[in-house]
C-alpha cells in the first residue's frame, strides 16, 4: 500500500498530453506513480479532484485506447472539497482489477464513476458509499449513444459485485439510473439507509409495463437479482421499489424501517417468505403463506 503525504492542490494528479497517443502519456512521471497503486487510501485532504487527463489536440476526434490502472482497493474518507475522482476522455480509464470501493464523508462529490471509466468492472466485489450529501449518480453513463450501446450489449458490467451499501446520500433518486439490474448477476446484499430522495434502486427514464419477472421467465429471459438474499431498507420516505417488476424470492432476509411508500407484500413471489419489520422499538417476525 502507498501512504502519501502530498502538498494540497486543486487536483491531486493532473496529467496533460498534447498528442492523442497513449505512448506519450505512459512516460508522464506523475502517471508512472499512479499506475503502480494497488491500494489507494486518501483522507483529510482539501483537493477538488484526484485524477484528471487532458488529452489530445482540441477538437480531435481520434479514438484513444483505454489506459489500464491496477488499483484494486479505493478508499476515500473525509475529503470535504472533492467533487470528482476521475476526469478525462470518455471510456479512457479501465479499472479491470478494482475489487473494493469505500467512500465516506465526501460531501461535494457528485459522481463515483464518471464517463471516463470503462463500464466493465469485472472484479468489483463491494461498493460502500456513506455521507455524500451532493451525490447524484454512482455511474455516469455518458451520452445517449453510449447508453444505447450499453443497453443492447451482451456484456455483463458487474459480474462479481456482491455487496452494495449506501447511506446518507440525500440527492440520489436512483442507485443506478438507466442501468439494468441484469448487470448485477452476483448481488447478494443490498443495504440502503437515509437516502431521502431515493425512489428506486434501479430506474429508467421510461418504464413499460412488460409483465415483470413472470413474463421474462416465460420468454426464457434471465430474471435479474436471483442471488439477492439480504435486503435492508431504512429511512427512505420516497422509496417505491427495487426495480420494475422485482419480486422477492423465498428465504430472503428482508428488513424494512420507515419506508412508507414501499409495500413489499405487493412484490412477494408465491410461496413462504420470511420477513422482519422494525417499527420504532418493536420487532415482529412474521411468516406469510402467500396465496395466488
C-alpha positions, 0 to 999 in steps of 0.5 A: 500500500502507498501512504502519501503525504502530498502538498494540497492542490486543486487536483491531486494528479493532473496529467496533460498530453498534447498528442492523442497517443497513449505512448506519450502519456505512459512516460508522464512521471506523475502517471508512472506513480499512479499506475503502480497503486494497488491500494489507494487510501486518501483522507483529510485532504482539501483537493477538488479532484484526484485524477484528471487527463487532458488529452489530445489536440482540441477538437480531435476526434481520434479514438484513444485506447483505454489506459489500464490502472491496477488499483484494486482497493479505493478508499476515500474518507473525509475529503470535504472539497472533492467533487470528482475522482476521475476526469478525462476522455470518455471510456479512457480509464479501465479499472479491470482489477478494482475489487473494493470501493469505500467512500465516506464523508465526501460531501461535494462529490457528485459522481463515483464513476464518471464517463471516463471509466470503462463500464466493465468492472469485472472484479468489483466485489463491494461498493460502500458509499456513506455521507455524500450529501451532493451525490447524484449518480454512482455511474455516469453513463455518458451520452445517449449513444453510449447508453444505447450501446450499453443497453443492447450489449451482451456484456455483463458490467458487474459480474462479481459485485456482491455487496452494495451499501449506501447511506446518507446520500440525500440527492440520489433518486436512483442507485443506478439510473438507466442501468439494468439490474441484469448487470448485477448477476452476483448481488447478494446484499443490498443495504440502503439507509437515509437516502431521502430522495431515493425512489428506486434502486434501479430506474429508467427514464421510461418504464413499460409495463412488460409483465415483470419477472413472470413474463421474462421467465416465460420468454426464457429471459434471465430474471435479474437479482436471483442471488439477492438474499439480504435486503435492508431498507431504512429511512427512505420516505420516497422509496417505491421499489427495487426495480420494475417488476422485482419480486422477492424470492423465498428465504430472503432476509428482508428488513424494512424501517420507515419506508412508507411508500414501499409495500413489499407484500405487493412484490412477494413471489408465491410461496413462504417468505420470511420477513422482519419489520422494525417499527420504532422499538418493536420487532415482529417476525412474521411468516406469510403463506402467500396465496395466488 
